[in-house]
């Protein structure tokens, strides 16, 4: 049994409505921050090149 399967079995015992998956929120926040940084960086470089 892999770690992913073990995690899925452990999560299945708890109701999903009362307890959202705890590992998803930090991943989403990190992805959002990375996207923001990339977008800002691209905007600054684009403005720098055109300006």
Secondary structure in CASP SS format (residue, H / E / C, confidence):
PFRMAT SS
TARGET T0000
AUTHOR 0000-0000-0000
METHOD secondary structure of the structure
MODEL  1
X C 1.00
X C 1.00
X H 1.00
X H 1.00
X H 1.00
X H 1.00
X H 1.00
X H 1.00
X H 1.00
X H 1.00
X H 1.00
X H 1.00
X C 1.00
X C 1.00
X C 1.00
X C 1.00
X C 1.00
X C 1.00
X C 1.00
X C 1.00
X C 1.00
X H 1.00
X H 1.00
X H 1.00
X H 1.00
X H 1.00
X H 1.00
X H 1.00
X H 1.00
X H 1.00
X H 1.00
X H 1.00
X H 1.00
X H 1.00
X H 1.00
X H 1.00
X H 1.00
X H 1.00
X H 1.00
X H 1.00
X H 1.00
X H 1.00
X H 1.00
X H 1.00
X H 1.00
X H 1.00
X H 1.00
X H 1.00
X H 1.00
X H 1.00
X C 1.00
END
